[in-house]
Amino acid sequence: MYKTIPVKANFTDEEKAFWYFQCENANSLWNCATYYSKQKHYNWLEQQPEAYTTYWKDDILRYGWKTYKCNIKYAELCRELKENPHYKAMAAQSAQQTLKSVAESITSYNQLVGLYYKGQVDRPRLLRYRKKGGLAAVTFPRQALSYKDGLFYPSISKDSKPSLLCKIALKAPDFIDPDWVREVTVRPYLGQLWIDWVIDDGKEKIEKNPNLDYSQAWSFDHGGDNWLTGVSTQGKSLIIDGRKLKSMNQGYARLSAKYKSGKPEAYWDSNLDRVQRKRNNQMRDGINKAARFIINRCLNDRIGNLIIGWNERQKDSINIGKKGNQNFVVIPTKRLINRLKQLCPEYGIKLTITEEAYTSKGSYLDDDSLPRHGEKPKGWTPSGKRVKRGLYRSSKGYLVNAD
């Protein structure tokens, strides 16, 4: 199975100078590819008789280009930009990875165009330019890496070699077998350089684990103070506390407000980099620990099904006040779900993400049906009642936790 291992880079000053140079060229090459794609797309639009039109937006009559797919392919970008100085400053395969990222973004845009005309998404925007003089990730596939004496040596272009002051090598973490490495990315991250090791450890997904009972399940509902509330078909229950995550995020918000006090809205400095890194590391640590705890609980109870309630876009569309949004929206439940999607196949646990509409109204004890959001049948009413927050009364008068 493919995995990504992020590691903070510890480079010497000479190595940092080289990698910053490479990241700057990757950033500039992205902008060059974006410029070429946009210019060719707009030139094509000018040849279309009905491409320029008027349309309504926010009750204002506007005019501009219609939304069309961009017919730019990766092969064309490589052909047109291979003589670009930023392309030549990078290793060929590394520069090609940057152009592939641009081509993949164009493909994603084209898919959104199709969904836009079906009314499923807002009007998409074509590629945006990266900040001038900024940094972008530099990726080396396995073919561009040579391994010798415990170190990986990335390919370096002929134009960059004469200015090198030292040998450029990357040391993988001790627990990574050199034969596992498939790709290495050096990327800027909040004032630091990090290395992403993409590995394939040879493990296969487990379709069915003989040690697990697939007739049993753990089911989880997410919230704020009680981040995850779970019950199993074996009659067990647990709550993963979310107050710690909320407290850490509040500390981050206070420090961020302190450093931004009296500054413009877009102000950013090294102190904010440090605060943001700490907050992100704390959140990632909490996610990994919660995911591992859930997986271990399923394995210990020999339960083969894991069910989590989640409504798409419920966080970016919610409006429960400034304080409520800060306490609920920033809790990284979606990232936890993505982490579980990575871990479950390793152990043969079947993960199901289901909509949780009407779960606080319907009653499992009364065998109520749960319609999807917006599809509630006419005349549907729950059997029980949610007496107050956290307390539910069934039709027979049983009092249970609302989650």
Secondary structure, 3 states (H helix, E strand, C coil): CEEEEEEECCCCHHHHHHHHHHHHHHHHHHHHHHHHHHHHHHHHHHCCCCCEEEEEECCEEEEEECCCCCCCCHHHHHHHHCCCHHHHHCCHHHHHHHHHHHHHHHHHHHHHHHHHHCCCCCCCCCCCCCCCCCCCCEEEEHHHEEEECCEEEECCCCCCHHHCCCCCCECCCCCCCHHHEEEEEEEEECCEEEEEEEEECCCCCCCCCCCCEEEEEEEEEECCCEEEEEEECCCCEEEEECHHHHHHHHHHHHHHHHHHCCCCCCCCCHHHHHHHHHHHHHHHHHHHHHHHHHHHHHHHCCEEEEEEECCCCCCCCCCCCHHHHHHHCCCCHHHHHHHHHHHHHHHCCEEEEECCCCCCCCCCCCCCCCCCCCCCCCCCCCCCEEEECCEEECCCCCEEECC
